[in-house]
Amino acid sequence: PRQRFDVLGRLVDHYLHSAGNAAEVCFPFRPSRRPPCPPDVTPETFAGPKQAYGWQDAEYDNLLALTEICDDAYLGAFVWALCPYQQDVRFHVHDSIALARRALAVAERSNEQWWVGFLHYVVGRGYLRLNEIELSRPSIEAAIAVGRATNDRNRLAHGLLSMATGIVGVHRVPTREQIGRASCRERV
């Protein structure tokens, strides 16, 4: 039994770090949010986005399955590694929201405010991607509140931009009615 647990742990680490490597190739402007890779694990590496997306496509079901058996502490790192692929590339938004909600419960229990803010943002952004504006607002408002409480300018900016996107939409100028609705809303 102990040996089996070690094998599963190494498998989780292999997939987490491989997914993280893929995300870093495809989205190089994002810093890593993974724990250190154990020395006995050799994750996949990718020459470019085409190879990274190909691996993510082929291994997606396995990645999601491993989030079901991994230690809860890994969930946030899996969200960080998978979110751009899920929300921006292949539109697995429902999967992204479900994984982020599971990770959010862990982050809230452990009072990890950076993760709480980020994961609320992921949930809210996912609902925006689905054009479920009303469902997005509570999570976006929570991300904004965390950004303000922790003085995290990036979280605050992402939250406020998401709120604006929910009100105005993408690439549109707000109407007089939209401006009125936004100014009448309680300050978030």
C-alpha positions, 0 to 999 in steps of 0.5 A: 500500500505505501509503495502504491501511494508513492507511485500515485504521488509521483504520477500526480507530480509528473502530470502537475509539473508537465502541465505547468511546463506546458502552461509556461511554454504557451503563456510565458508571462505567467510565473510558476505557482507550482511546488518544487518538482521532486528530484525523482520526477521527470516532467514532460518538456515542450519545444513550443506551444504546438507540442504543449497543446498536443500533450494537453489535448492527449492527456486532458482526461488523465489530468482531470482524473489526477485532480480527483486523487491528489492531495488537496494542497495541489489543487490550486497549482493544478488550477494555475497550470490548467486555467489558460488551457481550459478557459482560453484555448479549448473552452473546458470552462465548466471543468475549470470552474469546478476545479477552481471551486474545489481548490477555493474551498481548500484555500479558504480553509487554510486562509491562503488569501492570494489563492482565495482571490485568484480562485474567485477570479478564475470562477468569475472569469469562467462565468464571464466566458460562458456569458453568465454575467450574473453568476460571475458577479459574486466571485468577481466581487470577492476577488476584488474584495481580497485584492483590496484587503491584501493590497494586491494590485494585480488581483484588484485590477483583474477583478475590476476589469472583469467587472467592467467586462461583465457590464460593458462586454468586450470591445464595446463602449458603455451605453448611458444605461450601463454607466448608470447601472455601474455607478448605482452599484454599491462600491465593490 
